[in-house]
Amino acid sequence: MDFIGHHVLSVDQFARADIERIFQVADEMQPYAERTRITRVLEGAILGNMFFEPSTRTRVSFGCAFNLLGGEVRETTEVKASSLAKGESLYDTARVLSGYSDIIVMRHPEAGSVAEFASASRVPVLNAGDGTNEHPSQALLDLYTIRKELEGQNRSIDGLRIALVGDLKHGRAVHSLCKMLGLFDHVEFNLVSPAELAAPADIVEALVAKGHAVNVWGDLQSGIHHVDIVYVTRTQEERFPSQEEADRYRGLFRLNQAIYTEHCEPNTVIMHPLPRDSRAQAQELDVDLNQNPNLAIFRQTDNGVLVRMALFALILNIADEIHNHARPVTWYTAKRTPRT
């Protein structure tokens, strides 16, 4: 992939070498993300952060990543806060807002909407989630986390054993991660979900066609045996036709410390794209896992800043200039140790 000036709309754009390049740049972002160094390489640049669906981590981490590189952020949240609520087309919105920005990050509830917007934009556009379709930067940060977690065990992504648990039908983070893992060798997928929320057939068929092992499980305990990663996702209630239907599936697959101890290997890493549903009837990841050192969900969120900084650096062609604009911090900064 030629990153410079290009959109990031789908994981299908990436080859394995592209992913390794992103991760190489992400590694170099560590001192800036930890606030032990400052860089102002994007001073004067403007990010248009356009989020037409609720978001905390993705929206804030993209903005944080741009700020840490020295740029400024302008935000639009919710359709009702924009002229889309007045009937303006995505085409017109793209033509206007791309004149105000150097790069745009967009989330929208309709599949394909970000690509439609990008086709009219005058600046690069990054897909921060379009309906049930894709979430490329989430897949990148998830894969980056997997790589870092496995490195601590002297392992690599090749030969990975991963259990994907929960709403695999609607979970765009799961869809994108599966596609990206498909670029590696000999990955074994345990797909754990109710039959009605199974992963889309085209994604499963593509993995099988590439020679990966795919196992489908209807119960949690069997699906999380003998895996390196348990990746849990919540019931995507906003994708269901009614709250009543969504409630049928909430809390069916609950991972807690007792189940983990009985059925997982001692070093199995626990991941989740967040938010985890902590309501009593859900608890897909129980709070009693919070002190488990293999719970990587907050390391995932930290890694999201690194990966999104790397994407900005590559697309705006400043990856080789970052350190030339660096200096020490001038304020007290807390020591940032890896979080469990």
C-alpha positions in Angstrom: 0.0 0.0 0.0 1.1 3.5 -0.8 0.1 5.3 2.5 0.9 8.9 1.5 -2.3 10.8 0.9 -4.5 7.8 0.7 -7.7 6.8 2.5 -7.9 3.9 4.9 -11.4 2.4 4.4 -10.9 -1.3 4.7 -8.5 -3.9 6.0 -8.6 -5.4 2.5 -6.2 -2.5 1.5 -3.4 -4.0 3.6 -0.8 -6.6 2.8 1.2 -8.2 5.6 4.2 -5.9 4.9 1.9 -2.9 5.3 0.9 -4.0 8.7 4.5 -4.6 9.8 5.4 -1.1 8.6 2.5 0.4 10.7 3.7 -1.5 13.7 7.3 -0.4 13.2 6.2 3.3 13.2 3.8 2.6 16.2 6.8 1.3 18.2 8.6 4.6 17.6 5.6 6.6 19.0 6.0 5.2 22.5 7.9 8.2 24.1 5.3 10.6 22.7 2.3 8.6 23.8 3.9 8.2 27.2 4.5 12.0 27.3 8.3 11.6 28.0 8.9 13.5 24.7 7.0 16.1 22.7 6.9 16.4 18.9 5.2 19.2 17.0 5.7 17.7 13.5 2.1 18.3 12.6 1.9 21.8 13.9 -0.7 23.7 12.0 -2.4 20.6 10.6 -6.1 20.1 11.3 -8.0 16.8 11.9 -11.7 16.7 11.2 -13.1 14.2 13.7 -16.6 13.3 12.5 -18.5 10.8 14.6 -22.1 10.2 13.8 -22.4 7.2 16.2 -21.6 7.2 19.9 -17.9 6.7 20.6 -15.5 7.2 23.5 -12.2 5.4 22.9 -12.0 5.6 19.1 -13.0 9.3 19.0 -10.8 10.4 21.8 -7.8 8.3 20.9 -7.8 9.6 17.3 -7.9 13.1 18.6 -5.3 12.4 21.2 -3.0 10.8 18.6 -3.3 13.9 16.4 -2.7 16.3 19.3 0.4 14.3 20.3 1.9 14.9 16.9 1.3 18.6 17.2 -1.9 18.9 15.2 -5.3 20.4 16.1 -8.7 18.7 16.2 -12.1 19.9 15.2 -15.0 17.6 16.1 -18.5 16.9 14.9 -20.6 14.5 16.9 -24.1 13.1 16.1 -26.0 13.6 12.9 -28.4 16.1 14.6 -25.4 18.3 15.4 -24.5 18.6 11.6 -26.2 19.8 8.4 -26.9 16.1 7.6 -29.9 16.6 9.8 -31.1 19.3 7.4 -30.9 16.9 4.4 -27.4 17.7 3.3 -25.8 14.8 1.3 -22.6 13.0 2.3 -21.1 14.3 -1.0 -21.7 18.0 0.0 -20.6 17.4 3.5 -17.4 15.9 2.3 -16.6 18.6 -0.2 -17.1 21.3 2.5 -15.4 19.7 5.5 -12.4 18.5 3.5 -11.7 22.1 2.7 -11.4 22.8 6.4 -9.2 19.8 7.2 -5.9 18.1 6.3 -7.3 14.6 7.2 -10.7 13.3 8.3 -11.7 10.5 10.6 -15.3 9.4 10.2 -17.7 7.0 11.9 -21.2 6.5 10.5 -24.0 4.0 11.2 -24.5 2.9 7.6 -22.2 0.3 5.9 -20.4 1.8 3.0 -21.1 5.4 4.1 -17.5 6.3 4.9 -16.3 5.1 1.4 -19.1 7.2 -0.1 -17.9 10.2 1.9 -14.3 9.6 0.9 -15.1 9.5 -2.8 -16.0 13.2 -2.5 -13.3 14.3 0.0 -10.3 16.4 -1.0 -8.2 15.0 1.8 -7.5 11.5 3.2 -10.3 9.8 5.1 -9.9 7.1 7.8 -12.8 4.7 8.5 -13.6 4.7 12.2 -16.5 2.2 11.8 -19.3 2.1 9.2 -22.3 0.2 10.6 -21.7 -3.6 10.8 -19.1 -3.4 8.0 -15.5 -2.7 9.2 -13.3 -1.0 11.7 -9.8 -1.0 10.3 -7.9 0.9 13.0 -9.5 -1.3 15.7 -8.2 -4.4 13.9 -4.8 -2.8 13.7 -4.6 -2.0 17.4 -6.0 -5.4 18.3 -3.4 -7.1 16.2 -0.7 -4.9 17.5 -1.8 -5.8 21.0 -1.7 -9.5 20.1 1.8 -9.2 18.8 3.0 -7.4 21.9 1.3 -9.9 24.3 2.7 -12.9 22.4 6.2 -11.4 22.3 6.2 -11.6 26.1 5.8 -15.4 25.6 8.4 -15.6 22.8 5.6 -16.3 20.3 4.5 -14.7 17.1 1.2 -14.2 15.3 1.9 -17.1 13.0 0.4 -20.2 14.6 -1.9 -18.2 16.8 -4.9 -19.9 18.5 -7.7 -17.4 19.1 -11.2 -17.7 20.4 -13.7 -15.0 19.3 -16.7 -14.9 21.6 -20.0 -13.2 21.5 -21.9 -11.3 18.8 -19.8 -12.3 15.8 -22.6 -11.4 13.3 -22.8 -7.7 14.0 -19.3 -7.0 15.5 -17.4 -5.0 13.0 -14.2 -5.2 15.1 -14.4 -9.0 14.9 -15.0 -8.9 11.1 -11.9 -6.7 10.5 -9.7 -8.6 12.9 -10.5 -11.9 11.2 -9.7 -10.5 7.8 -6.4 -9.1 9.1 -5.4 -12.3 10.9 -6.0 -14.1 7.6 -2.9 -12.5 6.2 -0.8 -14.5 8.7 0.1 -18.3 8.7 -1.7 -21.2 10.3 -4.1 -19.3 12.6 -6.7 -21.4 14.4 -10.0 -19.7 15.0 -12.6 -20.8 17.6 -15.8 -18.9 16.8 -18.0 -19.0 19.9 -21.5 -17.6 19.6 -25.2 -18.4 19.5 -26.1 -19.8 16.1 -28.2 -16.7 15.3 -25.1 -14.4 15.9 -22.6 -16.5 14.0 -19.8 -14.8 12.0 -20.8 -14.0 8.4 -20.3 -16.9 6.0 -18.1 -14.9 3.6 -15.6 -14.2 6.3 -15.4 -17.8 7.5 -15.1 -19.1 3.9 -12.3 -16.7 3.2 -10.3 -17.9 6.2 -10.8 -21.6 5.3 -9.8 -20.8 1.7 -6.5 -19.4 3.0 -5.8 -22.7 4.9 -6.7 -21.5 8.4 -8.5 -23.8 10.8 -12.0 -22.6 11.8 -14.0 -24.3 14.6 -17.5 -23.3 15.5 -18.7 -23.6 19.1 -22.0 -23.0 20.7 -20.7 -23.1 24.3 -18.1 -20.9 25.9 -16.2 -23.6 27.9 -15.4 -25.7 24.9 -14.4 -22.8 22.7 -11.9 -21.2 25.1 -9.8 -24.4 25.7 -6.2 -24.4 24.4 -6.1 -20.9 22.9 -3.6 -18.1 23.2 -6.2 -15.3 23.1 -9.8 -15.0 24.2 -11.3 -12.0 22.4 -14.8 -11.2 23.8 -17.2 -8.7 22.3 -20.5 -7.4 23.6 -24.0 -7.9 22.1 -24.2 -5.1 19.6 -27.7 -4.0 20.8 -27.8 -1.0 18.5 -27.8 -3.3 15.5 -30.9 -5.3 16.5 -34.4 -4.4 15.3 -35.6 -4.1 18.9 -34.2 -4.0 22.4 -36.2 -7.1 23.3 -34.5 -9.1 20.7 -31.0 -7.9 21.8 -31.8 -8.8 25.4 -32.3 -12.4 24.4 -28.5 -12.7 23.9 -27.1 -10.4 26.5 -25.1 -12.3 29.1 -25.1 -15.7 27.4 -21.3 -15.9 27.3 -19.9 -14.6 30.6 -16.2 -15.0 31.3 -15.3 -14.6 34.9 -12.2 -15.7 36.9 -13.6 -19.1 37.9 -14.4 -20.0 34.3 -11.0 -18.7 33.2 -9.1 -20.7 35.8 -11.0 -23.9 34.9 -11.0 -23.7 31.1 -8.2 -21.5 29.9 -4.5 -22.0 29.8 -2.5 -20.1 32.5 -1.1 -17.5 30.0 -4.3 -17.0 27.9 -4.6 -13.3 27.1 -8.1 -11.7 27.5 -9.1 -9.0 25.0 -12.2 -6.9 24.3 -12.6 -4.0 21.9 -14.7 -2.2 24.6 -17.0 -0.9 25.9 -17.7 -4.0 27.9 -21.2 -4.1 29.1 -20.9 -4.1 32.9 -24.6 -4.1 33.7 -25.7 -6.9 36.0 -27.6 -8.8 33.2 -24.6 -8.7 30.9 -21.1 -8.9 32.4 -19.5 -10.5 29.3 -16.2 -9.8 31.1 -16.7 -9.9 34.8 -15.1 -7.3 37.0 -13.5 -10.1 39.0 -11.0 -10.4 36.1 -9.8 -6.8 36.7 -6.8 -8.0 38.7 -5.9 -10.8 36.3 -2.5 -9.9 34.8 -3.6 -11.5 31.5 -6.5 -9.0 31.1 -5.1 -6.8 28.3 -8.2 -4.6 27.6 -6.5 -1.4 28.9 -3.2 -2.2 27.2 -5.4 -2.4 24.0 -6.7 1.1 24.6 -3.2 2.4 25.2 -2.0 0.7 22.0 -4.8 2.4 20.0 -3.1 5.8 20.4 0.2 4.4 19.1 -1.4 2.8 16.1 -3.4 5.8 15.2 -0.4 8.0 15.5 1.4 5.7 13.1 -1.5 5.9 10.6 -1.4 9.7 10.7 2.4 9.8 10.3 2.4 7.5 7.3 -0.6 9.1 5.5 0.7 12.6 6.0 4.3 11.5 5.2 6.0 12.7 8.4 7.1 9.3 9.8 10.7 10.0 9.1 10.5 13.6 10.5 8.9 12.9 13.9 12.2 12.8 16.0 13.5 15.9 14.2 10.8 17.9 15.9 11.1 16.4 19.3 12.0 17.9 22.7 11.6 17.0 26.4 8.3 17.6 28.2 8.1 20.8 30.3 5.5 19.6 32.9 5.2 16.9 35.5 4.1 13.7 33.9 3.1 10.6 35.8 5.2 7.5 35.2 3.1 5.5 32.8 3.5 1.8 33.5 1.7 -0.9 31.5 -1.8 -1.3 32.9 -3.6 -4.5 33.6 
